[in-house]
Amino acid sequence: MTKLKLTTEDVMRLSNASEYQFPKYTSQIINWANQNAQGTRANVVGQMSDLIQEFDGKTLSEWIAWYDDKMPNAIENATDKIYGMVNKIRDAAPQIDREMVRNWVKDLVYNKTYCGLKVQQAILAFIANKVGKGWRLANSDEESKNIDGYIGEVPVQIKSSTYKVEKHLNQSIEIPIIYYEKKTKGIELEFDGFDLSIF
């Protein structure tokens, strides 16, 4: 089998794209700020997958001119939203000392792990009861395959609704995901692309 590899430089050169250089960590901070500010959502910058299909040019400079004509305020609007969040992060950062980091770690390891597992159990049991099936939590081998538990014979993942917003994991999940959101009077469940009939 023959394998070929394109370097990042090859891709940039062959696609006529330019590459911006960012100091270490700054791109991650801006990306995190954007996730919170939602500055590059379709309602701000347009639906990129549709726009790139409409574009009939060939070069980056043609794309820039075409996009700016089509979405004249988008770059500035997105910049304003994201930069506003960057400033909020900048204001929050000096408040973080070692003790706060320690408390964050304790909250994650003690509270969120324990409560998260209990929430998973409650959700599995609740749905299993609804469909008249048994349930169980995943074992360590199954967890390594991104399975949180089973309802009947069906493997499922159980994720906080914030998982959809964060999108920090680049994994492709092929099993049903049950999203949950804690509300004042309980937990709201959302089934992503399926319903209870799969169980």
Disulfide bonds with the S-S distance in Angstrom:
none
